[in-house]
Amino acid sequence: MRNRETAAAVPRDGARIGRIGRYPVRWHNVLLTLWTAVWFVVAERHGGVSWHYLRTGQQLLFNQVPGGGLALYANHPELQIGPVSFLVAGLFAPFPADVGEKLADAFMSGLGLYLLVMVGRAAADHYRGTGLNHKRLQQRVLVAGAAFIPMWVEVSVRFAHLDDVLALFFTALAVRALVRGKATAVGVFLALAVDSKPWAVGFLPLLLALPRPARLRAAAWVFGLVAVAWLPFYLSHMETLAAARFTIPNQPASSLRWFGVYDTATPWWDRPAQMALGIALGALAVRQNRWPAVVLLAADARIVLDPSVYTYYNASVLLGTLIWDSIGQRRLVPWVSWIALISLYGSALLIPSASTRGLIRLAFAVGSAAYVLWWPQRTPRGKRRGRRSQDPPTTPAAVTHDCLPRHAR
């Protein structure tokens, strides 16, 4: 009875649950903000490890130093960063170097908090009409967000990887647009993610969660915007193709060692295999009506096949578990997020054996992928009882289909 009343009250009262008095601020967001501030202070003392790459890249892109412009990637293949990231980094260029870096750190931390709000709203929209308990959802976002924040601060403050931050942020925007049935926005945001960091290609199976007419339109936006961002570099300087073959050391803690790959640097097949595996797993998830698993599966493919083991890689995994724990399942305790944090970040801090850390990373990737793809999931109450035709749809494909003109269906 309580759930039925909650469902009936969603259109009228759902937006007010969890607010502080009459203010449009919710308790769980306040707690997550304070949690972010704690981690920000801890990380800021040794932060900005990689910010110089962004600063150098934006200077090269705008021809402030020789060898840049459209020759940027041809002359500097080590800058494995998308042009959109350099454009955003340019916003902090007018400030003194130290001030600009601190402002960028604060900006990226703020994006993480807004990302949590978006995922929570996406979950509320996804489960509307199914007896959703908003208070339980806010608790779930709070607990999963508490695991997500340390890894977000790792990538945004300690390493200052604006490219990874933007790729994940735009992907979260795409998830929000997907739930709301806005196909064009899904395509635009996924394109911006790829234009910020190329490995975001693994998130493209989100397009498959759209119905066919909308899917084709969204895909056209993706390919069009990606071409606009990248083709000028390739067409003007064919040496840019060499940037795709840039290698990094194959570290002892990499899971590749457990596959018998002992090359000193990135194998020639590794990057294509990462993208292909992530796309294949994501497509399988959508086929099994588990599209909220796409981001986690792409992140699993990345960490299990990458020759490097930087801790900021885990931010993509924690975004994936956040989306899964908030949208993909309805358990009160989002234990997948905390298992990810403890397994990946905890092992990096506490386990001295590089080989053991690689095994843990491999075990988590395989185990989490198997869980989100095949573990039985509870059907929402509204679907079990058979919802009336006028009830709002709960899948992104259904939402988009209802938003299409009748002649386009």
Long-range contacts (C-beta under 8 A, 24 or more apart in sequence): 3-131, 3-133, 3-381, 4-131, 6-131, 6-132, 6-133, 6-134, 7-129, 7-130, 7-131, 7-132, 7-382, 10-128, 10-129, 10-132, 10-134, 14-124, 14-132, 14-134, 17-134, 17-135, 17-138, 18-134, 18-135, 18-138, 26-138, 27-138, 28-138, 28-139, 28-141, 28-142, 28-145, 29-113, 29-116, 29-117, 31-142, 32-113, 32-116, 32-142, 32-145, 32-146, 32-149, 33-113, 35-145, 35-146, 35-149, 36-109, 36-112, 36-113, 36-149, 36-152, 36-153, 39-149, 39-150, 39-153, 39-157, 40-105, 40-106, 40-109, 40-153, 40-157, 42-153, 43-153, 43-154, 43-157, 43-158, 44-102, 44-105, 44-157, 46-158, 47-101, 47-105, 47-157, 47-158, 47-159, 47-160, 48-101, 48-105, 48-157, 48-160, 49-158, 49-159, 49-160, 50-159, 50-160, 50-161, 51-101, 51-104, 51-160, 51-162, 53-79, 53-81, 54-81, 54-85, 54-86, 54-89, 54-104, 54-160, 54-162, 54-163, 55-89, 55-93, 55-97, 55-100, 57-81, 57-85, 57-86, 57-89, 58-86, 58-87, 58-89, 58-90, 58-93, 59-93, 60-86, 61-86, 61-87, 61-90, 62-90, 70-232, 70-233, 70-236, 70-237, 71-236, 71-237, 72-233, 73-233, 73-237, 73-240, 73-243, 74-233, 74-237, 74-238, 74-239, 74-240, 74-242, 74-243, 75-239, 77-242, 77-243, 77-245, 77-246, 78-246, 79-243, 80-197, 80-198, 80-243, 80-246, 81-163, 81-196, 81-197, 82-163, 82-166, 82-167, 82-194, 82-195, 82-196, 82-197, 82-198, 82-229, 82-230, 83-195, 83-229, 83-230, 83-233, 84-166, 84-192, 84-195, 84-196, 84-229, 85-162, 85-163, 85-166, 85-196, 85-197, 88-162, 88-166, 89-162, 101-160, 104-160, 104-162, 105-156, 105-157, 105-160, 108-155, 108-156, 108-157, 108-160, 108-162, 108-165, 109-152, 109-153, 109-156, 109-157, 111-156, 111-165, 111-169, 112-148, 112-149, 112-152, 112-153, 112-156, 112-165, 114-169, 115-152, 115-168, 115-169, 115-172, 115-319, 116-141, 116-145, 116-148, 116-322, 118-172, 118-173, 118-175, 118-176, 119-172, 119-175, 119-176, 119-322, 119-323, 119-326, 119-327, 120-326, 121-176, 122-175, 122-176, 122-179, 122-180, 122-323, 122-326, 122-327, 123-326, 123-327, 125-179, 125-180, 126-179, 126-327, 126-394, 126-395, 126-396, 127-330, 127-380, 127-394, 128-392, 128-394, 129-382, 129-387, 129-391, 129-392, 129-394, 130-380, 130-381, 130-382, 130-383, 130-387, 130-394, 131-380, 131-381, 131-382, 136-332, 137-326, 139-332, 140-325, 140-326, 140-331, 140-332, 140-333, 140-334, 141-326, 143-333, 143-334, 143-337, 143-338, 144-321, 144-322, 144-325, 144-326, 144-334, 144-337, 145-322, 147-318, 147-321, 147-322, 147-334, 147-337, 147-338, 147-340, 147-341, 148-318, 148-319, 148-321, 148-322, 148-337, 150-341, 150-345, 151-311, 151-312, 151-314, 151-315, 151-317, 151-318, 151-341, 151-345, 152-315, 152-318, 154-311, 154-312, 154-314, 154-315, 154-345, 155-312, 155-315, 156-315, 158-312, 159-310, 159-312, 161-312, 163-196, 163-197, 164-197, 164-312, 164-315, 164-316, 165-315, 166-192, 166-193, 166-196, 166-197, 167-193, 167-194, 167-196, 167-197, 167-199, 167-200, 168-193, 168-315, 168-316, 168-319, 170-196, 170-200, 171-200, 171-203, 171-206, 171-295, 171-319, 172-319, 172-323, 174-203, 174-206, 175-206, 175-292, 175-295, 175-323, 175-327, 178-206, 178-209, 178-210, 178-291, 178-396, 179-327, 179-396, 179-399, 180-396, 180-399, 181-214, 181-396, 181-399, 181-400, 181-401, 181-402, 181-403, 182-400, 182-403, 183-210, 183-214, 183-215, 183-217, 183-218, 183-400, 184-217, 184-218, 184-221, 186-210, 186-218, 187-217, 187-218, 187-219, 187-220, 187-221, 187-222, 187-225, 188-221, 188-225, 190-218, 190-222, 191-221, 191-222, 191-223, 191-224, 191-225, 191-226, 191-229, 192-225, 194-222, 194-226, 195-225, 195-226, 195-229, 195-230, 199-274, 199-275, 199-302, 201-275, 201-278, 201-279, 202-274, 202-275, 202-278, 202-279, 202-282, 202-298, 202-299, 202-301, 202-302, 203-278, 203-282, 203-294, 203-295, 203-298, 204-279, 204-282, 205-279, 205-282, 205-283, 205-285, 205-286, 205-291, 205-294, 205-298, 206-282, 206-286, 206-291, 206-294, 206-295, 208-282, 208-283, 208-286, 208-287, 208-291, 209-286, 209-291, 209-294, 209-395, 209-396, 209-397, 210-396, 210-397, 210-400, 211-397, 211-400, 211-401, 211-404, 213-404, 213-408, 213-409, 214-400, 214-401, 214-404, 244-271, 248-307, 248-308, 249-307, 249-308, 250-307, 251-307, 251-308, 251-309, 251-354, 252-354, 252-355, 252-358, 253-309, 253-354, 253-355, 253-357, 253-358, 253-361, 254-306, 254-307, 254-308, 254-309, 254-358, 255-303, 255-304, 255-305, 255-358, 255-359, 255-361, 255-362, 255-365, 256-305, 256-306, 256-307, 256-358, 257-355, 257-358, 258-358, 258-359, 258-362, 263-307, 265-307, 266-307, 267-307, 270-305, 270-306, 270-307, 273-305, 274-301, 274-302, 274-305, 274-306, 275-301, 277-301, 277-305, 278-302, 281-369, 281-373, 284-373, 285-372, 285-373, 288-373, 289-395, 290-328, 290-372, 290-373, 290-377, 291-396, 292-323, 292-324, 292-327, 292-328, 293-320, 293-324, 293-328, 293-372, 293-373, 295-319, 295-320, 295-323, 295-324, 296-320, 296-321, 296-323, 296-324, 296-368, 296-369, 296-372, 297-369, 297-372, 297-373, 300-364, 300-365, 300-366, 300-368, 300-369, 301-365, 303-344, 303-361, 303-365, 304-361, 304-362, 304-365, 304-366, 309-348, 309-357, 309-358, 309-361, 311-344, 311-345, 311-348, 314-340, 314-341, 314-344, 314-345, 317-344, 321-368, 324-372, 328-372, 328-377, 329-377, 329-378, 330-378, 330-380, 336-368, 336-371, 336-372, 339-364, 339-368, 340-364, 340-368
